[in-house]
Amino acid sequence: LFIYVEPPCNSFSPAAHPAVRSYAEPRGFDPTDPKTHLGNALAHKCLLLLWVAEKVGLGGLGEQPRLSKMRWLPTWKLVAALPSASENWTASCAFGAPYRKEFAFLGVRADLTPIHRR
């Protein structure tokens, strides 16, 4: 079995205006703000699913835009530090998309090297 999680990245986007978080404060300037709270809750639930998948022997993959502030969350870093975890990224234009958007992947018990493209 394998799981795939893709939490909404709206409030984690570097283009979000007004910004509710920064790379230095990835949990948010005001974690009680409804928009920030929802983003944090969804991100942490998806990261928890990856952590559980790794612990029970399943594979999993999480996806975010490469510059997403979610990747600076301590929870993301905790999952990335698991023995079977790895991170990689890819550019969508390498697969024929007419634009250059880069995506980051966090995998557990998964080989991410085949998806890496500049």
N, C-alpha and C positions, 0 to 999 in steps of 0.2 A: 504494500500500500504506500501511497505517496500523497502528500497534501501540498496545496499551493495557496498562498495567502498574498493578498494585495490590498493592504489597508489604504483608505483614502488619504491622499497626500496634500489636500488643500491647504491646511494651516501649516504644513511643514515645507511648503514651497518657498524657495528663495525669492520668487516673484510676488508672493502674497503681499497685498497692500490693503490696509495697514498690516505690518508684520506683527504677529502675536508671539513670536519666538525668534531666537537667533541661534547661531551655531554655538555660542558660548552658553546660552540658556535654552537648550533644545526642549525642555519640559514646558517652556513658556514663561513669559514675563508675569502673567497672572494665571496660574493653573486652575483657578476657580472660574475663570471666564468660560461661558458655555462652549464657545467654538474651540478653545484650547483644550478644555476638559474632554470634549467628545473626541478630538483628534488623538489625545493621549490615551484615552480608554480603548479606542479601536486599534491603535498601534500596539499597545501593550497586550491586548488579547491575541492579536495575530502572532506577536513574538512569543507569547506563552505557548501557543499551539506548536510553533516550531521547536521550542524547548522540550515540550512533552513528546513530540514525535521522535526527537533524537533519543530521549530517555527510554522510550519503549521499543526502539529499534526500527522506526519507520523513517522514510526519507521525506524531506520537505523543502520547499522553496518559497522565499519571500521576495517580492519585487517592489522597487521604488525608483523614482527618477534618481539619477546618479548624484545630483546635488541636494537631494532631500535632506532636510535637517533631522529627519527621523533616524538617519544613520549615525547621528551623534548622541542619540539617547543611550544612557547606561545600559538599558535593557537590550538594545541592539548589540552593543559591544559584549554583553554577557553571553548572548547566544552565539555571536561570532567567535568567542573564545572556547566554545565547546570542542572537544577532541575531534569530532567528525564534521565540524562546520567549516565552511569556506565562503569567501566572497569573490565575486567577479562582476564584470560589467560588459555591456555591449552597446553599440551604436545602431539605431534602427535603420539608418541609411545603408548599412552593410547588408541588409536583408531586402533592399529594394524600396524602402520608404523614401518619399521625395524630400524629406527633411532630416536634419541631424539631431536626433534626440537620444540621449544616452540613458540607459537603465542600469541600475545596480541590482545584484541578486545576492541573497543570503541563503545558502543551502546547508542542509544537514543531511548527512549520508547520501550526498549527491555529488557527482563529478560535474563541475561547472565549466571546465576548460573548453568543451566544444562550443559553448555559446559566446565566448569572448570574440568580439570583432571591433576593430577601430573604425 
